[in-house]
Amino acid sequence: MEVISKSTVETKGLRAKSGILVAIGIALLSLSGCVSGGMDFLSTAKVDRTVTTGTIPQAPITTDSVSDETTVRNAVTSADLSKTNGQPLPWANASTGSAGVIDTIVENTNSGQICRQFRTTRHAYDGIANFYGKTCLIDSGNWQLMSFQQAG
């Protein structure tokens, strides 16, 4: 009588392959929650669609900004345009710690009065910003700042 035995190598290989397939299946099922609507199956959290974004509002007028505007106005109006020759004009305000560079001053008399339009930077504790402005010589012989707006 002959004894035929079954090989255990073949059954161990099948168990190993089925174990790998089960592990891959579990991994795929657990990761499917990450790419579907929610992060887990029991989550009731929904996306809040009521939140909207907008622009940042302009900074409120403060005594520091008025002081800086006055300093820039004084620098623009006291500049001798025949000598500056289009060169940048630095300014600094010791009371606020702000400083900047006026890189453009254009004088015109289109409206019947002498006005100077300018472009400047303002370096302050809250960052660096660009500004455009206009100052005009009024009847009393003083310069009045007509506009001073932050460039958008």
FENZI-V104146 format. One record per backbone hydrogen bond with DSSP energy under -1.0 kcal/mol. NH is the residue of the N-H (numbers start at 1). CO is the residue of the C=O. If there is no record, write none. Layout:
# FENZI-V104146
nh = (NH NH)
co = (CO CO)
This chain:
# FENZI-V104146
nh = (12 13 14 15 16 17 18 19 20 21 22 23 24 25 26 27 28 29 30 31 32 66 67 68 69 70 71 72 73 74 75 76 77 78 81 83 84 85 87 89 91 93 97 99 100 102 103 104 106 108 112 115 116 117 118 119 120 121 122 123 124 127 129 131 132 133 134 135 136 137 138 141 144 146 147 149 151)
co = (8 9 10 11 12 13 14 15 16 17 18 19 20 21 22 23 24 25 26 27 28 62 63 64 65 66 67 68 69 70 71 72 73 74 79 80 80 81 84 102 100 98 93 123 91 89 119 119 117 115 109 108 135 106 133 104 131 101 129 99 127 124 122 120 149 118 147 116 144 114 142 138 136 134 134 132 130)
